Amino acid sequence: RWVSPAPAWASVSQPDLRGRHRLEILLLPPQTELGHKLTLCSKLCFAIGGAPKEVAASATAFFLQIYLLDVAQINPFQASMVLFIGKAWGAVTDPIVGFFITKTRWTKIGRLMPWMVGCSPFLVVSYFYLWFVPPFVSTGRFIWYLGFYCLYQTLITCFHVPYSALTMFLSTDQKERDSATAYRELQRARRRRLTCMSLREPPPISPRVMSRNDDGGVRDAGGRRHPGLVQSNFVLFCTYAADLRDHFQNIVLTILVSAVISIPVWQWFLQKFGKKTAAFCGITWIMPFTLMLVFIPNVVVAYVVAVSSGLSVAASLLLPWSMLPDVVDDFRLANPYCKGHEAIFYSFYVFFTKFAAGISLGVSTLCLEFAGYNTGACKQPAPVVYTLKLLIGAAPVAFIVTGLMILLLYPISEDVRLRNRLCLDELR
């Protein structure tokens, strides 16, 4: 392969049908040498590039629900429909956007950058109007927020899928890509921690919302201190099963701080012992501590579990994204004539992540409904407390064991990674 920092002319002599040679002039596009080591500045710039998306995602996760109920004044059913349909639409658009990216032609700034640059202005506009209260009310306001939330989800996908797939084009060196991924996930965990710290005080409750509490429809929404996390089983467990509601925010902050500190440790671990081994250790680490919190629900144990959970959270943030480029490399080696499918892999990973999160949330909420969960009550009945213990203790352990059994079948070991790297170097 001829690599040149600038466009260059190449002369190629080929025989025609009569055996005579004709001279063809080919214009080779400028290419970048991808085998070099990434500088610290390059890794930091790559990590910071995802900041707008993460900040916007954190803001909508924490504040959008209470904004729709308290500020926009739409009813709880309409608010839940906006959130559910918007998230479902966001999951569906991931593989669609990934498919269209693979069909995009290369430009002077690549194939991924036009998507990120092109969608950003429209993303800003949709995000702005998502937090804008229109002059009309009732059904019109519901359609307004549903439309702009779906549009926001589509545009954030148009940014996130090419941004995450950009990892494959930073370097051909697997260690350099892993290091860039670690920087990105470290910045992501730090932004989550800063978002959590911004919620030190509960949001004020509008008197108009309080006046609607007579029918019980908005009573629970007004009293939630953490609207972005209220559907999480952990906050419900801390509130109703472990009597740790006063410590919940500090526990979450401890988890995130532990995750930020642990990401460099996992980066060193996967380089030393391999990604598959690191995934096993990271996944299994949380199991004994979640069971400990279920059987010994006190403050000291809760903070010990929080620190240990941060280690597992860091592994879950870093390792899947570090293993995904290896899967893409393995696919390309098995199919050398299939190129440009990086966005498909990344989009489907995001799709299945969102799909699994939605299914788990729906099933857990349904279990609480069958157990007799009383919306807005200060104390829940015994079946609900028992269900929360199962959702925090037994259910995660069962799913973790299932995941470990599937991980055993993961074929890309360190030897395979080394072989693939050598073969790809020859292929390039």
N, C-alpha and C positions, 0 to 999 in steps of 0.2 A: 504494500500500500504506500502510495506517495503522499506524504504529509507536508504541507506547506503553509506558512502563516498567512499567505496572501494568494489571491487567484493566480494560477499559472497556466501556461499553454503547454500542451503535450502533443507530440507528433506520434501517430500510430500508423504503421504500415501494414495493410491487410490485403490479401489477394482477392481479386474479383472473380467472376465466373470464368473468364478467359485465362486465368492464371497470372494476369498482370497485377502488379502491386499499385495500389492507389494510396495516397497520403491523406489521412484524416486528421483534422485539427480538433482536439477536444479541450473544452474549457473545464478544468477541474475546480470545484467549489472549494473555498477555504475550509480547512479542517483544523481542529484543535488537538493537540497531543494530550491524551487523557491518562497517560500512564504516570504523570508526575504526581508528587505529593501535594496535597492541598495545604495552603497556608492557613494560619490561625484566622487571619482576616476573612478568607473565603468561607471557612466553616461558620464563623460568627455571622457573616452576611447571609448565608443560607439559613441559619437558624432564626435570625431576626425577620427574614422574609415571611415567615408564617405568623408573625405577631398580630397583624390586623385581623386575620381569620380567627385566631384563638381568642383575642379580646372580644370580638363580636359574638363568637359562639358562647363564651362564658357569660357575657351580658344577657344574651337571650335565655340561656339556661337558668340563670339566677333570677332575672327580673321580669321576663316576658309574661309569665302567668299572672303575677300580681298586678302588672301593668294593665293587662286586658280586663281584669276584674275591678280594679280600684280606680284607674284613670280612664280607660276607655269605656267602662261601665257596660260591657256586654255580659250576658248571663253566663253562669258556670258551664252549661251545656255547650254553648257556642264557643266559649274559651277552650274547653277540652277538645272540641272538634277542630278548631284552628291548630292546636298543638299536635294532635294526633295525625291529621291529614298532612300537615306540613312536614312532620318527621317521616311519614310514610312516603311522601312525594320525594323528599330528599334522598331516601334510600333507593328509590326507583331510578332517579336521575343519574346515580353514580355509574352504573354500567353503560347507560346510554351516552353519557358524556365521554366515557372512556372509549367507546366505539368510534365516536366522531373524531376524537383526537387521533386515533390510529389512521383515519382517512385524510387527515390534514397534510398538506404539502409542506415541505421544508421551506423556510424563509431565511433571510439574512440573520435573523435573531433566533433561529431554530424553529422547532415545531410546537414547543410547549409555551414559550414566552408569549406568543401572540394571544393565547387563550387567557393567560393571567393578566396581561396588560389590557386586553380588550374588554374583559368583563369587569375590571375594577371600577371604572366610572359608574356603570350601571348598578354594580353592587353597592356603592356608596348611596346612590339615589334610593334604591329599594330599602336599604337599611334605615335611611332617614325617614321615609314614609311609613316604615313599620312602627315607628315611635311617634307618629303624628296622629292627632285625633281629628277625624274629618267632621264637617259640620252636620252631616246627616246621622241618624240614629237607627236603632233596631236592626233589621235585616241588612240594610245597606252597609252599616258599619261592620257587621260580621263578614260580609263579602269582601270589604276593603282589606281587612286584616288577613283573611284567608288567602286572598290573591297576592298580597305583598309578602306574606310569609312563604308561600310556595315559590314566588319569584326569587326571594332571598335565598331559599334553599337551593334552587337551581343554580344561581350565580355563584354561591359559595362553593358548590360542587365544581363549577367551571374553573375556579381558582385552586381548590384543594387537590383535585386529582392530578393536574399537571405539576403542581408544586411538589407533591409527594413523589411523583414519578421522576422528577428532576434528579433524584438521588442517583438513578442509573447513569446519568450523563455527567455527573461531577467528576468521576474518575473510573478507570477500569480496575483499579486496585481495590480489592474487597475490604481491606483494612481501612482504607481511606473513606470508603462509603460508610462503613460501620461507625467510624469516628464522626463523620458528618451527621449521621443519624442520631448519635448520642448527643451531640450539641443541640440538635433540633428538639429532641425530647426533653433535654435539660431545660431549655428555654420554655418549653410547653408546660412543664411541671412548675416552674417558677411563676409563670403567668397565672396558673390556677391558684397558686398560693396567694399571690397578690389579690386576686379576685375574692378569695375567701376572706382575706384580711379587711377588704373593703366593706364586709357585712358585719361589722362589729356591733351595730345597733339595729334593732328591728325596725322595718319601715313603718312610717306612720299610717294609721288606718283612717280612711276617709269616713266622715260622719255619714255620708250617703250610703256607704257600704254597710255600716253598722245598722242603718235603718232598714236594710233589706234582710237582716238576719232572722226576722220573725219566722220565715218559712224554712230556716235551716240551710238554705241553698248556698250562702256565701259565708256562713259563720266560720267554717274551718279555714277558708282561704284568707280571711282577714287576720286570723290569729297565727298564721304561719310565719316563723321568723326567718326561714330559709326556703323561699318558694322554689328555687332551682333544685333543691335537694329533697323536697318534701315527699316525693314519691319513692325515694330510696328506702329500702328496708332497714338500712343502718340507722337512719334518724328515727324511724318508728321504733326500732328495737331499743335505742338509747332512751327514748321518751317513755315508752309504755312497759317495757320488759326489764330494763336495767336501772331505771330511775336515775339516769345520767343526763337529763335534759339541760341542766345548767352547765355541763361540761362538754356538750356536744361540739360546739364550735371550736373549742381548744383542742378537742380530740381530732377533728378533721384537719385543723391546722398542723397538728403534730404529724399526722399521716403525710401531708403534702411536703412538710419540711424534711421528713425522713426520706421521702421519695426523691427530692432534689439532691440530697446528699448521697443517696445510694446509686444514682445513675452512673457516675464515674466508676463506682465499685463494680457494677455489673459489666461495664464496658471492659474493665481489666479482666474480669472473670471469664467473659466469653472469649477473649483473646488467648487466655491462658489454658482454659479447659474445653473450649468449643461451645458453639451456640446451643446444640441439643442438650448438652449437660447443664448449661446455664438455664435453659428453659425448664428442665426437670426440677432443678433446685429452686428456681424462682416460683414455680407453680406450687410445689409441695410445701414451701416454707410457711404459707399462711394457714395451712390446715390445723395444726395443733393449737394455734393461738385463737382462731375463731371458736373452736370448741371450748377453750379455756374461758373465753368471755361469756359463753352461754352458761357454763356451769358455775363460774365464779364471777358474777356481775358486780364488781366493785370498782372504785375509781382507780386504784393502783394498777389492777389488772388491765383496765381499759386503756391506760396510757402505755403499758407494756405492749398490748396488742396493737395500739396505734403505731408505735415505732416499728414493730415487726410487719405490720401491714404496709407501711411505707416501702419496705424492702421489696415486697411482692408487687406493689403498684409500680415501682420503678422497673421491675423486670417485665411486667405486662406492657409498659409503655415502650420499652426499648427493644426487647427481643423479637417480637413479631415483625416490626419494621426492619430490623437487621437481617432477619431470615428471608424476607420477601425478595430482596435483590438476588439472593442465591437461587431461589426458585426460578426467577426470570432467566438467570444465566444457564441453569440446567435445561430449561425449555429451549433456549436458543441453541444450545449445543446439540440437543436432540433433533432440532428442526433448523438447520443452518440457513435455510432459504426463507424462513419466516422472520421478518424484522419489523420493528416498530410497534410491538405489542405491549410495551411496558405499561402504558396507561390502562390497558385492559386489566392487567394483573392488579394494579393498585386500586382501580375503581371497584373491582369485585371484592377485594379485601375490605374496603370501606363499606360496601353494600352488605356483606355478610356480618360485619361487626355491628352495623346499625340494626340489621334484621334480628340478630341474636339478642341485642339489648332490648329491642321492642317486644320480642316474644317473652323474655324473662320478666320484664316489667308487667306485661299483661297477665301472665300466669300468676305472678306473686300477688298482684292486685285482686285477681279473681279468687285466690285462696283466702285472702283477708276478707273479701266480701262474703264468702261461704262461712267463714268463721264468726261472722257477726260484727264486723268492724263498725263502730259507731262514729260517724263523721262529726268532728268538733267536740267530742267528749273528752274530759280531762283524764278519765280512766277507762281502759278498755276491759271487756270481759276476759275471763280466763282462757277460753279457746283462742282468742286473738293473740294473747301473750304466748301461748304454746305454739301457735302458727308462726309467729315472729322468730321464736327460737329455732324452729325447724328451717325457716328461710335463711337464717343467719348461720346456723351450724350444720345441720344434716345436708341440706340441699347443696351448698357450695362444695362440701366434701364429695358428694356423689358426682357432681359435674366435674370436679377436678380429677377424680379417679378416671372418669370416662375420657377426659382430655388427655391424661397421661397414657392411657391405652392407645389412643389414636396417635399420640406423639411417638410411640414406639415404632409405628409404621413409617415415620418420616424418613425418607431414604437418603437425605443429604447429610452425611456425616462430615467430619473434618477431612478425612481422606478423599471423599468425593469432592468436597469443595476445592481441595488442592489440585486434584486431577482436572476438574472443570476449569480452574484458572489457567493451568498450563495449556489445555486444549484451546481455550478461548484466545490466549495470547498468540498461539500459532494461527488460529483462524483469522485474527485481526491482521 
